[in-house]
Amino acid sequence: MAEQVGPAYPKWRYKAGQQATLVETAAEEKALGPGWVDSPTGLPKTATPAEVKSAADAKAAADAKAAADKKAADEKAAAEKKAAEAKE
C-alpha cells in the first residue's frame, strides 16, 4: 500500500447509491459503516435510463423473435403431421 503523503483528514468517501461524503475524523469515517471507498472509480456503474430502455427494447425484440420462431416451428410440425396423416 502506498504511503500517505498529506494529512489523513478531511477526505472524501464514496459508496454506490450514496452521495459522496466528506469525513473530518477517523471516527466519522468508521461511523459510515462498510462499503465506503477512497475513489468513485471503484464503484459499480449505474445504468442510465437510456441504457435500461435499450436493454428492455433488445429483450422485447429477442422475446418476439423467439415467439415467432416457435410459432413457425409449431406450424411446420403441424403441417408435416397433417401431410403424413394424409398419405396414410
N, C-alpha and C positions, 0 to 999 in steps of 0.2 A: 504494500500500500504506500502511496506517495506521502511524503512528509508535508504537513500543513505549513504554509508559508506565512499567512496572515492570522489575525485573530479568529478564534473559533466562532464567535457570535458577534453580531447577529448574522443569521444565514437563512436563506430560503429553503423550504422543504416542499416537496411535490408528492401528490398521490392521485391516482386515476380517479376521475369523477369528483375531485375536490378542487377548490381554488388553491393556488399557491399560498403558502403561509410563511410569514417571516417570524422566526423564533429568536428570542433575545438571550435565552439561557438553556443550559442542558436540561433543566427541569421542565421548561416549556416544551422542548423537543421530545422528552420522554412522555409527557402528558398527551402528545398527539397520538401515541399508540403505534401499532405495527403498520407497515405498508408504505411509509413515507420515505422518499428517496432524495438524494442530493441534486438530481438533474431531471428535467422533464423528458430528456431523450430516452430514458429507460422505460418510460411508461407505455402501456399498450395503446395503439392507435384507436381513436374513436371514429367510427364511420360517420361520414357526412350524410345528411338527408338524401342528397343526390345518389350517393353510393348505395344507400339502403334501397331506394326506389329502383335503381338499376339492377341490383341483385334480385329484388322481388319480381321485376319485369322478366329477367332472364329465367327465373324459376317458373313463372307462369307460362312462358313460351315453351320451356322444356316439358312441363306437365301437359300442355296442349298437344305438343308433338307426340308424346308418349301415348296419350289417349287416342289420337288419330291413328297412330301406328297399330295400336291394339285393335281398334275398330276395323281397320283394313285387314289385319291378320284374321280376325274372327269372321269377317265376311268372306274372305278367301277360303277359310276352312269349311264354312257352311256351304259355299258353292261347290267345293270339291266333294263334300259328303253327298250333296244332292246329286251331283253328276255320277258319283259311284253307285248310288242307290238306283238311278235311272237305268244304268247298264245292267242291273240285276234282273 
